[in-house]
């Protein structure tokens, strides 16, 4: 690195212990870390100037050495049902999406974990331009914080189901979850956090050993490897059996029920035979199936099955004692399928797409 070139520290990506060490290394008392962490992660300020109980000289020093990530809301679309979709601007000009869903039990925010995605699922809008880059913990936190700030209402649930594959950005995602649930910060219960993955087996196994109480959701979308490979290129790398074995380990280690997401694509994975195959696959596993009627994306694979077909599929699972729900449609009038808003805004360029065969 060129001498004299100062790379500023992303202070909002430091967890509480790292911030404490950083403050101590600057000769500051440990309680300063409590204050500065609280300003960023509880009061959600975006500048050092707002930290009114910190001396001007320390604020200036921090400002010279660090930056506070300023992920911001560029655009907001509100659906008739109150669901709001946000186009978020990152510091370097990249854009991602987040969604706010209002439920009786509280406000849920769905966040993006990467700018773009390299998983290549054939029906999905988020992967069209490939992966641009991973998001930092500060950029994932920023999506939650900005939505809480703009609504003035507490976010109680966070879902990692926006653009990107969370387990392809493992370290940053784990740090984000720990910071999100830190009582020194915004303090969202891990039980109210759901991570959705297309099934990167080695990282499901790592996640099981992290000691987190989050819900794991697996994007299964097919009951057999051959069909899954037609829908999701990642299935060329991991078999369904290896994913289910990893889920079994997750259930044993965490005691938590796993969710299987099943996006229903007309004439592809929505038959009674597929439902029976799914029953055999999941029988005896502590799990729940969430059927997602496909949200068709222009230029991508598939259309949505009729409502009776979806009901019929659900009934077969129910009769065979598999817990099942149909995802309630929210915000379908505002391009609810993730990635569509960003694509409209001519988001990312084409980058790597490693899972494509
Ligand atoms: N990479 C993660 C998060 C992706 S989005 C994962 O694969 O799980 C969350 C869920 O929405 C996934 O199950 C994904 O397959 C599904 N999904 C994406 N686009 C969709 C669409 N157009 N219609 C229905 N489901 C979709």
Boltz pocket constraint, residues with backbone or C-beta under 6 A from the ligand:
constraints:
  - pocket:
      binder: B
      contacts: [[A, 119], [A, 121], [A, 123], [A, 124], [A, 125], [A, 160], [A, 161], [A, 162], [A, 164], [A, 165], [A, 166], [A, 196], [A, 197], [A, 198], [A, 199], [A, 217], [A, 218], [A, 219], [A, 220], [A, 261], [A, 263], [A, 292], [A, 293], [A, 294], [A, 295], [A, 296], [A, 297], [A, 337], [A, 338]]
      max_distance: 6.0
